Amino acid sequence: MTIRLPSLGLLLVALTLMAPLHAERERPDDTLRELVREAVATSDSFEDRYDAEVWLVDMSSRLSHRPHAPEPEERLELLRLVHQEARRGALQPELVLAVIEVESNFDRFAISEAGALGLMQVMPFWLEELGQPEANLFRLRTNLRIGTTILRYYLDREQGDLRRALARYNGSVGKDWYPNRVFRSLNGRWAP
């Protein structure tokens, strides 16, 4: 028999109580509660509302402690888009979060030394390749859509070998340092 929490409010309270002892414990306010409700209502990548609530609140809590973590409203929008774009590309959303952490540490305006932009560090030449030179790689959906599509392509190209696909995504095929960083992030912070 599956037991379901009766409300989002109880779930938020439970997650707040589970927060690390060094963090200030604060009851989620009505604004955050409403933001989660809106994010759940506008997300079409979850199988049901309960799953959406649990995942969004859990991942929002994990993300809130990151140096470049956005404010709650933008954080929930980011997580909703990550989930949606990951599912569209048949990827694990937590894997995409791990790639983002390694690539940009959640700084949506990150620019690498090589010129890669945004959360998933997409190279600007992709915009020309796609015939959309005016598109903005700092826009969440654009960056996530292109980044997850590239990662999915490399995963298919490497016949499901995630280690090689990640190395290819980073441009370090034959080396393990990048996939190892993503796996550490995935298993240490984002894995369900």
VENURBEL-V137959 format. One record per residue. N is the residue number from 0. PHI is phi in whole degrees, -180 to 180 (NA if undefined). Layout:
# VENURBEL-V137959
((N PHI) (N PHI))
This chain:
# VENURBEL-V137959
((0 NA) (1 -91) (2 -103) (3 -110) (4 -68) (5 -71) (6 -154) (7 -63) (8 -58) (9 -65) (10 -63) (11 -63) (12 -63) (13 -62) (14 -67) (15 -64) (16 -68) (17 -85) (18 -61) (19 -56) (20 -63) (21 -76) (22 -84) (23 -69) (24 -89) (25 -144) (26 -66) (27 -58) (28 -84) (29 -61) (30 -65) (31 -63) (32 -58) (33 -68) (34 -61) (35 -64) (36 -59) (37 -65) (38 -61) (39 -65) (40 -67) (41 -98) (42 -99) (43 -105) (44 -98) (45 -96) (46 -73) (47 -150) (48 -60) (49 -61) (50 -59) (51 -63) (52 -60) (53 -62) (54 -65) (55 -63) (56 -69) (57 -62) (58 -68) (59 -63) (60 -64) (61 -66) (62 -76) (63 -61) (64 -93) (65 -78) (66 -57) (67 -105) (68 -63) (69 -72) (70 -63) (71 -50) (72 -64) (73 -69) (74 -62) (75 -67) (76 -64) (77 -59) (78 -64) (79 -62) (80 -69) (81 -59) (82 -62) (83 -63) (84 -71) (85 -63) (86 -64) (87 -60) (88 -93) (89 55) (90 -116) (91 -76) (92 -56) (93 -66) (94 -64) (95 -63) (96 -62) (97 -65) (98 -62) (99 -61) (100 -60) (101 -70) (102 -72) (103 -133) (104 54) (105 68) (106 -90) (107 -66) (108 -107) (109 -65) (110 -132) (111 -81) (112 -61) (113 -83) (114 98) (115 -68) (116 -123) (117 79) (118 -55) (119 -98) (120 52) (121 -88) (122 -73) (123 -60) (124 -60) (125 -61) (126 -65) (127 -66) (128 -58) (129 -88) (130 71) (131 -131) (132 -61) (133 -86) (134 -65) (135 -115) (136 -74) (137 -86) (138 -75) (139 -54) (140 -62) (141 -62) (142 -64) (143 -67) (144 -63) (145 -69) (146 -61) (147 -70) (148 -66) (149 -64) (150 -62) (151 -62) (152 -60) (153 -67) (154 -66) (155 -66) (156 -61) (157 -93) (158 51) (159 85) (160 -79) (161 -64) (162 -59) (163 -70) (164 -63) (165 -65) (166 -62) (167 -66) (168 -57) (169 -86) (170 81) (171 -126) (172 -56) (173 92) (174 -120) (175 -102) (176 -60) (177 -71) (178 -56) (179 -62) (180 -64) (181 -65) (182 -64) (183 -63) (184 -64) (185 -60) (186 -77) (187 -88) (188 -131) (189 -106) (190 -59) (191 -68))
